[in-house]
Amino acid sequence: MDLETLQYPVGRFSWNGETSSQARDERLRVIEETPAELRRVVAGLTGEQLDTPYRPDGWTVRQVVHHYADDHMNSYVRFKLALTEDAPTIKPYSEPLWGELPDARLGAIEPSLNLLAALHQRWIAGWRALAPSDWLRTFHHPRSGSAVSLDRLAALYSWHGRHHVAQVRALRVRNGWTE
């Protein structure tokens, strides 16, 4: 299997600009299911398996789980800022450096799984309460230099939810660790 497929088993994120209510509903369904899907895909893994990289030079399964919690917390804050401020500039963070911190490399995954589940309950309630005009609200991402609408954010986090789960699932299949 080539490195691109290992890193992006569901493909790279692509924003097609689709803003229909059906597209939004599907994105929210995936976002809502992400914590349970992640919990399912890591269930029963040993410490050694959690410390296995999902690809050469990639994060371990443990780091992926902690990344979900870290990244989705950051995105939740960006979501709230976009709703309460006029196109705020968000503060980016270094995902690779956060992934190398001791809590991400060595910490138990249960706190991050619990955090992700609780966070997504709040986030989904927020998403579902949006008025049609709210989906157009934006924040400015200084790294990309672009405005990110809440529609695009939902598409990104629907993809992100599937992306890392698929990485771990593919590792399990390759290594014969039944799910």
N, CA, C and O of each residue as an XYZ file, in Angstrom:
716
protein
N       0.858     -1.188      0.000
C       0.000      0.000      0.000
C       0.900      1.246      0.000
O       1.870      1.311      0.755
N       0.580      2.219     -0.835
C       1.425      3.405     -0.920
C       1.169      4.350      0.252
O       0.134      4.284      0.914
N       2.134      5.223      0.486
C       2.083      6.134      1.631
C       0.866      7.059      1.582
O       0.265      7.340      2.620
N       0.499      7.529      0.403
C      -0.675      8.410      0.258
C      -1.941      7.702      0.747
O      -2.756      8.302      1.447
N      -2.106      6.442      0.384
C      -3.283      5.683      0.805
C      -3.259      5.415      2.304
O      -4.296      5.460      2.966
N      -2.070      5.137      2.837
C      -1.959      4.931      4.281
C      -2.317      6.197      5.049
O      -3.002      6.144      6.071
N      -1.847      7.335      4.547
C      -2.086      8.600      5.245
C      -3.507      9.122      5.031
O      -4.096      9.714      5.935
N      -4.053      8.903      3.840
C      -5.381      9.441      3.503
C      -6.298      8.329      2.981
O      -6.670      8.334      1.808
N      -6.662      7.381      3.842
C      -7.469      6.243      3.373
C      -8.848      6.625      2.859
O      -9.444      5.859      2.101
N      -9.372      7.771      3.241
C     -10.658      8.231      2.701
C     -10.451      9.356      1.695
O     -11.408     10.011      1.284
N      -9.195      9.579      1.299
C      -8.860     10.674      0.391
C      -8.575     11.943      1.170
O      -8.899     12.051      2.352
N      -7.970     12.888      0.497
C      -7.702     14.199      1.104
C      -9.005     14.991      1.201
O      -9.952     14.750      0.451
N      -9.035     15.939      2.138
C     -10.217     16.775      2.278
C     -10.400     17.623      1.021
O      -9.450     18.193      0.484
N     -11.628     17.686      0.580
C     -11.976     18.506     -0.575
C     -13.299     19.204     -0.277
O     -14.276     18.561      0.108
N     -13.323     20.502     -0.456
C     -14.533     21.284     -0.214
C     -15.190     21.590     -1.551
O     -14.622     22.286     -2.392
N     -16.393     21.061     -1.735
C     -17.090     21.278     -3.002
C     -18.082     22.433     -2.939
O     -18.736     22.743     -3.934
N     -18.197     23.066     -1.782
C     -19.086     24.214     -1.639
C     -20.550     23.852     -1.449
O     -21.400     24.742     -1.413
N     -20.863     22.572     -1.326
C     -22.253     22.122     -1.163
C     -22.808     22.606      0.176
O     -22.232     22.342      1.231
N     -23.941     23.322      0.117
C     -24.529     23.884      1.340
C     -25.999     23.499      1.512
O     -26.732     24.178      2.232
N     -26.432     22.439      0.873
C     -27.834     22.030      0.999
C     -28.108     21.502      2.404
O     -27.188     21.110      3.122
N     -29.364     21.496      2.779
C     -29.714     20.970      4.097
C     -29.394     19.482      4.188
O     -29.041     18.994      5.261
N     -29.512     18.755      3.077
C     -29.166     17.329      3.086
C     -27.670     17.131      3.321
O     -27.273     16.251      4.085
N     -26.844     17.939      2.671
C     -25.385     17.836      2.872
C     -25.040     18.182      4.318
O     -24.213     17.512      4.938
N     -25.662     19.210      4.849
C     -25.413     19.593      6.246
C     -25.834     18.478      7.200
O     -25.103     18.145      8.133
N     -27.019     17.900      6.965
C     -27.504     16.817      7.827
C     -26.536     15.637      7.814
O     -26.245     15.063      8.863
N     -26.041     15.276      6.644
C     -25.105     14.152      6.538
C     -23.803     14.470      7.269
O     -23.257     13.605      7.954
N     -23.305     15.678      7.138
C     -22.069     16.066      7.838
C     -22.267     15.993      9.350
O     -21.405     15.490     10.071
N     -23.391     16.492      9.818
C     -23.656     16.463     11.261
C     -23.821     15.036     11.756
O     -23.410     14.720     12.872
N     -24.414     14.172     10.948
C     -24.539     12.768     11.337
C     -23.160     12.153     11.558
O     -22.940     11.446     12.542
N     -22.237     12.423     10.644
C     -20.882     11.875     10.773
C     -20.183     12.478     11.992
O     -19.547     11.755     12.759
N     -20.295     13.785     12.175
C     -19.669     14.435     13.332
C     -20.237     13.851     14.623
O     -19.494     13.583     15.567
N     -21.542     13.657     14.663
C     -22.179     13.100     15.861
C     -21.686     11.680     16.151
O     -21.525     11.304     17.312
N     -21.451     10.899     15.109
C     -21.040      9.502     15.281
C     -19.534      9.323     15.510
O     -19.096      8.239     15.896
N     -18.750     10.361     15.279
C     -17.290     10.232     15.374
C     -16.814      9.669     16.719
O     -16.008      8.739     16.716
N     -17.267     10.180     17.860
C     -16.748      9.625     19.122
C     -17.013      8.125     19.272
O     -16.129      7.385     19.704
N     -18.210      7.672     18.923
C     -18.524      6.244     19.042
C     -17.721      5.422     18.044
O     -17.281      4.319     18.369
N     -17.521      5.941     16.833
C     -16.721      5.231     15.831
C     -15.279      5.105     16.298
O     -14.665      4.048     16.148
N     -14.738      6.174     16.861
C     -13.366      6.120     17.360
C     -13.270      5.114     18.502
O     -12.352      4.294     18.533
N     -14.205      5.171     19.429
C     -14.197      4.228     20.556
C     -14.261      2.784     20.045
O     -13.559      1.912     20.558
N     -15.093      2.536     19.045
C     -15.214      1.181     18.472
C     -13.899      0.717     17.850
O     -13.483     -0.423     18.059
N     -13.249      1.586     17.093
C     -12.062      1.164     16.351
C     -10.852      0.936     17.261
O      -9.926      0.220     16.880
N     -10.847      1.535     18.458
C      -9.720      1.312     19.383
C     -10.054      0.291     20.469
O      -9.184     -0.076     21.259
N     -11.296     -0.169     20.516
C     -11.723     -1.106     21.561
C     -10.865     -2.364     21.537
O     -10.635     -2.962     20.486
N     -10.404     -2.746     22.710
C      -9.657     -3.988     22.860
C      -8.198     -3.940     22.472
O      -7.504     -4.951     22.578
N      -7.711     -2.794     22.024
C      -6.297     -2.712     21.659
C      -5.431     -2.735     22.915
O      -5.777     -2.136     23.934
N      -4.322     -3.423     22.829
C      -3.363     -3.477     23.933
C      -2.527     -2.208     23.949
O      -2.570     -1.411     23.012
N      -1.766     -2.028     25.022
C      -0.850     -0.894     25.093
C       0.134     -0.892     23.935
O       0.426      0.155     23.357
N       0.639     -2.060     23.604
C       1.595     -2.169     22.484
C       0.926     -1.787     21.167
O       1.532     -1.105     20.340
N      -0.304     -2.216     20.969
C      -1.029     -1.870     19.748
C      -1.335     -0.372     19.698
O      -1.238      0.245     18.637
N      -1.704      0.216     20.840
C      -1.954      1.663     20.880
C      -0.697      2.459     20.553
O      -0.780      3.584     20.060
N       0.460      1.878     20.826
C       1.724      2.568     20.577
C       2.330      2.217     19.222
O       3.512      2.467     18.982
N       1.524      1.641     18.340
C       1.944      1.309     16.985
C       1.561      2.447     16.043
O       0.405      2.872     16.039
N       2.505      2.950     15.244
C       2.155      3.979     14.250
C       1.213      3.410     13.194
O       1.350      2.257     12.785
N       0.270      4.213     12.763
C      -0.682      3.752     11.749
C      -0.039      3.696     10.364
O      -0.583      3.071      9.453
N       1.120      4.348     10.200
C       1.894      4.316      8.958
C       3.341      4.627      9.297
O       3.611      5.140     10.383
N       4.294      4.331      8.395
C       5.685      4.701      8.662
C       5.796      6.213      8.910
O       5.237      7.017      8.165
N       6.516      6.577      9.954
C       6.715      7.981     10.347
C       5.415      8.698     10.706
O       5.356      9.927     10.681
N       4.373      7.934     11.040
C       3.100      8.525     11.427
C       2.903      8.455     12.930
O       3.720      7.887     13.654
N       1.814      9.037     13.383
C       1.461      8.980     14.790
C       1.079      7.557     15.170
O       0.697      6.742     14.331
N       1.196      7.293     16.463
C       0.684      6.037     16.996
C      -0.837      6.163     17.140
O      -1.393      7.260     17.081
N      -1.483      5.030     17.327
C      -2.930      5.049     17.559
C      -3.238      5.923     18.771
O      -4.201      6.689     18.753
N      -2.432      5.814     19.818
C      -2.623      6.623     21.033
C      -2.588      8.121     20.684
O      -3.442      8.888     21.129
N      -1.598      8.522     19.890
C      -1.485      9.929     19.502
C      -2.676     10.377     18.658
O      -3.135     11.513     18.776
N      -3.171      9.485     17.811
C      -4.342      9.812     16.994
C      -5.551     10.090     17.896
O      -6.282     11.056     17.677
N      -5.755      9.253     18.897
C      -6.893      9.446     19.810
C      -6.771     10.797     20.520
O      -7.746     11.544     20.603
N      -5.591     11.108     21.025
C      -5.418     12.386     21.719
C      -5.526     13.566     20.747
O      -5.999     14.641     21.116
N      -5.083     13.354     19.508
C      -5.217     14.400     18.487
C      -6.686     14.744     18.251
O      -7.041     15.918     18.144
N      -7.533     13.729     18.171
C      -8.960     14.000     18.000
C      -9.455     14.970     19.075
O     -10.093     15.975     18.762
N      -9.164     14.672     20.324
C      -9.645     15.527     21.414
C      -9.059     16.930     21.296
O      -9.783     17.920     21.403
N      -7.751     17.014     21.077
C      -7.105     18.327     20.967
C      -7.664     19.131     19.797
O      -8.015     20.302     19.945
N      -7.739     18.495     18.649
C      -8.148     19.212     17.444
C      -9.621     19.599     17.480
O      -9.981     20.704     17.074
N     -10.462     18.710     17.955
C     -11.885     19.028     17.986
C     -12.201     20.078     19.048
O     -13.145     20.851     18.889
N     -11.418     20.115     20.133
C     -11.583     21.216     21.106
C     -11.244     22.543     20.449
O     -11.983     23.517     20.594
N     -10.130     22.586     19.726
C      -9.750     23.819     19.036
C     -10.826     24.231     18.037
O     -11.165     25.411     17.943
N     -11.360     23.276     17.298
C     -12.374     23.591     16.307
C     -13.680     24.050     16.956
O     -14.359     24.934     16.434
N     -14.028     23.451     18.089
C     -15.228     23.865     18.806
C     -15.106     25.336     19.228
O     -16.065     26.100     19.114
N     -13.951     25.716     19.704
C     -13.730     27.115     20.097
C     -13.836     28.022     18.872
O     -14.421     29.102     18.952
N     -13.282     27.598     17.752
C     -13.372     28.393     16.518
C     -14.826     28.547     16.084
O     -15.238     29.621     15.645
N     -15.593     27.482     16.206
C     -17.029     27.491     15.904
C     -17.730     28.557     16.748
O     -18.496     29.368     16.227
N     -17.457     28.546     18.065
C     -18.095     29.502     18.973
C     -17.650     30.937     18.674
O     -18.456     31.867     18.716
N     -16.360     31.104     18.372
C     -15.867     32.444     18.034
C     -16.553     32.972     16.776
O     -16.940     34.139     16.723
N     -16.704     32.117     15.768
C     -17.362     32.546     14.534
C     -18.809     32.964     14.784
O     -19.336     33.831     14.087
N     -19.449     32.353     15.772
C     -20.837     32.690     16.078
C     -20.980     33.942     16.926
O     -22.038     34.571     16.937
N     -19.927     34.304     17.631
C     -20.048     35.408     18.586
C     -19.211     36.633     18.238
O     -19.327     37.668     18.894
N     -18.375     36.526     17.218
C     -17.547     37.650     16.788
C     -17.671     37.800     15.278
O     -18.086     36.874     14.582
N     -17.309     38.968     14.785
C     -17.392     39.233     13.355
C     -16.097     38.799     12.672
O     -15.092     39.509     12.723
N     -16.127     37.638     12.038
C     -14.987     37.084     11.296
C     -13.683     37.150     12.092
O     -12.708     37.741     11.628
N     -13.656     36.552     13.280
C     -12.446     36.632     14.099
C     -11.260     35.893     13.462
O     -11.434     34.935     12.709
N     -10.074     36.359     13.782
C      -8.866     35.637     13.404
C      -8.579     34.646     14.514
O      -8.431     35.031     15.674
N      -8.500     33.385     14.168
C      -8.270     32.350     15.176
C      -6.775     32.182     15.408
O      -5.954     32.624     14.604
N      -6.437     31.539     16.512
C      -5.045     31.230     16.808
C      -4.795     29.790     16.394
O      -5.390     28.868     16.952
N      -3.916     29.594     15.417
C      -3.589     28.212     15.058
C      -2.702     27.575     16.122
O      -2.172     28.264     16.994
N      -2.548     26.270     16.046
C      -1.661     25.566     16.962
C      -0.863     24.549     16.156
O      -1.246     24.203     15.038
N       0.219     24.080     16.704
C       1.072     23.126     16.007
C       0.628     21.700     16.324
O       0.981     21.152     17.368
N      -0.144     21.105     15.423
C      -0.607     19.734     15.630
C       0.553     18.767     15.848
O       0.489     17.944     16.761
N       1.625     18.841     15.027
C       2.743     17.905     15.256
C       3.380     18.060     16.637
O       3.734     17.062     17.263
N       3.531     19.292     17.120
C       4.131     19.492     18.444
C       3.191     19.037     19.551
O       3.639     18.440     20.530
N       1.900     19.306     19.417
C       0.948     18.834     20.414
C       0.960     17.303     20.452
O       0.852     16.705     21.523
N       1.091     16.677     19.294
C       1.113     15.227     19.219
C       2.331     14.591     19.862
O       2.322     13.401     20.177
N       3.384     15.383     20.058
C       4.607     14.869     20.682
C       4.679     15.158     22.182
O       5.602     14.689     22.848
N       3.747     15.904     22.718
C       3.746     16.170     24.158
C       3.526     14.868     24.925
O       2.877     13.956     24.414
N       4.056     14.769     26.140
C       3.950     13.510     26.895
C       2.532     12.977     27.062
O       2.327     11.764     27.007
N       1.551     13.851     27.265
C       0.183     13.347     27.438
C      -0.327     12.669     26.173
O      -1.114     11.726     26.254
N       0.108     13.134     25.009
C      -0.319     12.531     23.746
C       0.467     11.256     23.422
O      -0.087     10.315     22.855
N       1.715     11.224     23.770
C       2.551     10.052     23.476
C       2.339      8.913     24.463
O       2.461      7.741     24.105
N       2.020      9.262     25.717
C       2.034      8.262     26.781
C       0.720      8.121     27.545
O       0.516      7.123     28.238
N      -0.163      9.094     27.432
C      -1.356      9.135     28.280
C      -2.399      8.094     27.933
O      -2.511      7.654     26.789
N      -3.161      7.711     28.947
C      -4.302      6.813     28.754
C      -5.284      7.458     27.783
O      -5.472      8.675     27.800
N      -5.905      6.649     26.943
C      -6.805      7.200     25.929
C      -8.215      7.463     26.449
O      -8.948      8.252     25.852
N      -8.604      6.833     27.527
C      -9.978      6.965     28.015
C     -10.376      8.422     28.289
O     -11.481      8.817     27.918
N      -9.520      9.235     28.924
C      -9.925     10.636     29.119
C     -10.197     11.365     27.802
O     -11.132     12.162     27.724
N      -9.405     11.106     26.781
C      -9.647     11.766     25.495
C     -10.900     11.230     24.821
O     -11.625     11.994     24.183
N     -11.174      9.927     24.947
C     -12.419      9.375     24.394
C     -13.632      9.982     25.085
O     -14.614     10.330     24.430
N     -13.565     10.110     26.414
C     -14.675     10.716     27.172
C     -14.833     12.192     26.822
O     -15.951     12.676     26.649
N     -13.718     12.905     26.718
C     -13.751     14.318     26.366
C     -14.382     14.516     24.996
O     -15.226     15.394     24.814
N     -13.973     13.705     24.043
C     -14.503     13.815     22.689
C     -16.012     13.569     22.675
O     -16.747     14.282     21.993
N     -16.475     12.571     23.418
C     -17.912     12.280     23.466
C     -18.694     13.462     24.043
O     -19.713     13.866     23.484
N     -18.222     14.011     25.150
C     -18.912     15.152     25.768
C     -18.850     16.390     24.877
O     -19.842     17.102     24.723
N     -17.699     16.637     24.304
C     -17.523     17.783     23.418
C     -18.471     17.697     22.226
O     -19.091     18.692     21.848
N     -18.582     16.526     21.642
C     -19.450     16.376     20.476
C     -20.926     16.512     20.836
O     -21.717     16.952     20.002
N     -21.315     16.148     22.051
C     -22.702     16.387     22.464
C     -23.001     17.883     22.432
O     -24.035     18.311     21.918
N     -22.081     18.672     22.990
C     -22.253     20.132     22.975
C     -22.198     20.680     21.553
O     -23.024     21.504     21.161
N     -21.213     20.212     20.787
C     -20.992     20.722     19.434
C     -22.194     20.431     18.539
O     -22.647     21.309     17.804
N     -22.703     19.222     18.595
C     -23.855     18.855     17.767
C     -25.070     19.699     18.157
O     -25.819     20.136     17.283
N     -25.273     19.932     19.442
C     -26.385     20.797     19.861
C     -26.217     22.192     19.268
O     -27.186     22.807     18.822
N     -24.982     22.686     19.267
C     -24.707     23.993     18.669
C     -24.951     24.008     17.167
O     -25.577     24.927     16.638
N     -24.454     22.988     16.490
C     -24.661     22.902     15.037
C     -26.156     22.872     14.708
O     -26.617     23.576     13.809
N     -26.896     22.061     15.437
C     -28.316     21.881     15.112
C     -29.153     23.125     15.429
O     -30.258     23.281     14.909
N     -28.634     23.991     16.268
C     -29.361     25.215     16.622
C     -29.085     26.363     15.651
O     -29.663     27.440     15.794
N     -28.216     26.150     14.672
C     -27.860     27.234     13.755
C     -29.039     27.671     12.894
O     -29.797     26.849     12.379
N     -29.170     28.970     12.756
C     -30.095     29.531     11.780
C     -29.429     29.414     10.406
O     -28.204     29.319     10.336
N     -30.188     29.419      9.328
C     -29.573     29.309      7.996
C     -28.455     30.327      7.757
O     -27.439     30.000      7.144
N     -28.638     31.536      8.232
C     -27.597     32.564      8.025
C     -26.330     32.287      8.839
O     -25.249     32.742      8.466
N     -26.451     31.550      9.940
C     -25.289     31.252     10.777
C     -24.264     30.391     10.048
O     -23.066     30.502     10.309
N     -24.720     29.537      9.139
C     -23.809     28.651      8.417
C     -22.815     29.439      7.562
O     -21.767     28.923      7.174
N     -23.162     30.701      7.276
C     -22.298     31.555      6.455
C     -21.274     32.325      7.282
O     -20.362     32.938      6.728
N     -21.419     32.296      8.594
C     -20.472     33.010      9.460
C     -19.090     32.394      9.279
O     -18.957     31.212      8.965
N     -18.077     33.208      9.481
C     -16.711     32.763      9.196
C     -15.749     33.126     10.316
O     -16.037     33.953     11.181
N     -14.596     32.473     10.265
C     -13.419     32.918     11.005
C     -12.281     32.969     10.010
O     -12.323     32.328      8.959
N     -11.281     33.728     10.349
C     -10.109     33.874      9.479
C      -8.998     32.978     10.009
O      -8.634     33.042     11.183
N      -8.470     32.146      9.126
C      -7.357     31.269      9.506
C      -6.067     31.899      8.986
O      -5.864     31.980      7.775
N      -5.185     32.348      9.898
C      -3.993     33.068      9.447
C      -3.006     32.216      8.645
O      -2.262     32.760      7.829
N      -2.980     30.904      8.853
C      -2.050     30.063      8.074
C      -2.472     29.973      6.613
O      -1.634     30.061      5.715
N      -3.760     29.798      6.377
C      -4.241     29.691      4.991
C      -4.516     31.065      4.399
O      -4.548     31.234      3.180
N      -4.715     32.044      5.277
C      -5.036     33.384      4.805
C      -6.460     33.509      4.296
O      -6.802     34.484      3.628
N      -7.288     32.525      4.609
C      -8.643     32.547      4.067
C      -9.691     32.542      5.171
O      -9.423     32.218      6.328
N     -10.898     32.919      4.756
C     -12.051     32.846      5.640
C     -12.616     31.436      5.555
O     -12.702     30.853      4.474
N     -12.997     30.896      6.702
C     -13.579     29.558      6.771
C     -15.002     29.705      7.277
O     -15.227     30.174      8.393
N     -15.969     29.302      6.447
C     -17.376     29.376      6.868
C     -17.700     28.175      7.746
O     -16.987     27.171      7.741
N     -18.779     28.296      8.491
C     -19.216     27.163      9.294
C     -19.670     26.006      8.410
O     -19.574     24.848      8.817
N     -20.157     26.296      7.220
C     -20.455     25.215      6.273
C     -19.191     24.428      5.942
O     -19.196     23.197      5.967
N     -18.129     25.127      5.637
C     -16.868     24.454      5.305
C     -16.309     23.724      6.531
O     -15.770     22.624      6.406
N     -16.437     24.332      7.710
C     -15.953     23.700      8.933
C     -16.672     22.365      9.170
O     -16.040     21.377      9.543
N     -17.981     22.339      8.956
C     -18.730     21.089      9.120
C     -18.246     20.040      8.119
O     -18.100     18.870      8.471
N     -18.000     20.448      6.891
C     -17.487     19.503      5.892
C     -16.121     18.975      6.304
O     -15.848     17.782      6.174
N     -15.266     19.856      6.798
C     -13.925     19.451      7.220
C     -13.984     18.461      8.376
O     -13.254     17.470      8.373
N     -14.839     18.712      9.364
C     -14.871     17.831     10.531
C     -15.669     16.556     10.295
O     -15.496     15.578     11.021
N     -16.524     16.554      9.310
C     -17.120     15.300      8.865
C     -16.016     14.432      8.250
O     -15.899     13.246      8.556
N     -15.219     15.041      7.386
C     -14.084     14.327      6.787
C     -13.096     13.880      7.868
O     -12.653     12.731      7.869
N     -12.750     14.784      8.784
C     -11.762     14.482      9.821
C     -12.221     13.317     10.687
O     -11.412     12.476     11.078
N     -13.501     13.265     10.983
C     -14.028     12.164     11.776
C     -13.814     10.821     11.102
O     -13.478      9.837     11.762
N     -14.008     10.775      9.786
C     -13.811      9.530      9.038
C     -12.335      9.242      8.793
O     -11.927      8.081      8.771
N     -11.542     10.273      8.612
C     -10.130     10.188      8.229
C      -9.291      9.361      9.203
O      -8.681      8.370      8.800
N      -9.254      9.748     10.460
C      -8.397      9.040     11.410
C      -8.967      7.685     11.816
O      -8.208      6.748     12.062
N     -10.281      7.570     11.889
C     -10.875      6.256     12.171
C     -10.453      5.280     11.077
O     -10.104      4.136     11.368
N     -10.482      5.721      9.835
C     -10.081      4.850      8.722
C      -8.602      4.477      8.815
O      -8.230      3.359      8.459
N      -7.753      5.392      9.287
C      -6.336      5.062      9.458
C      -6.160      3.925     10.459
O      -5.420      2.974     10.210
N      -6.844      4.033     11.587
C      -6.721      3.011     12.624
C      -7.351      1.705     12.148
O      -6.788      0.633     12.368
N      -8.496      1.781     11.509
C      -9.157      0.581     11.003
C      -8.248     -0.135      9.994
O      -8.128     -1.359     10.038
N      -7.621      0.599      9.106
C      -6.718     -0.005      8.110
C      -5.520     -0.666      8.793
O      -5.085     -1.741      8.380
N      -4.988     -0.027      9.838
C      -3.873     -0.630     10.601
C      -4.320     -1.949     11.211
O      -3.601     -2.946     11.142
N      -5.497     -1.955     11.804
C      -6.015     -3.188     12.409
C      -6.123     -4.299     11.376
O      -5.739     -5.438     11.638
N      -6.644     -3.966     10.209
C      -6.782     -4.974      9.145
C      -5.413     -5.472      8.695
O      -5.197     -6.679      8.588
N      -4.492     -4.557      8.433
C      -3.147     -4.946      7.978
C      -2.440     -5.849      8.967
O      -1.724     -6.773      8.578
N      -2.645     -5.577     10.265
C      -1.951     -6.329     11.308
C      -2.750     -7.525     11.833
O      -2.283     -8.250     12.711
N      -3.941     -7.726     11.300
C      -4.757     -8.854     11.735
C      -5.348     -8.679     13.122
O      -5.668     -9.663     13.788
N      -5.495     -7.436     13.563
C      -6.118     -7.163     14.863
C      -7.615     -6.993     14.589
O      -8.048     -5.923     14.159
N      -8.381     -8.009     14.827
C      -9.793     -7.946     14.494
C     -10.477     -6.874     15.313
O     -10.115     -6.606     16.459
N     -11.469     -6.272     14.697
C     -12.216     -5.175     15.349
C     -13.512     -5.689     15.895
O     -14.282     -4.926     16.478
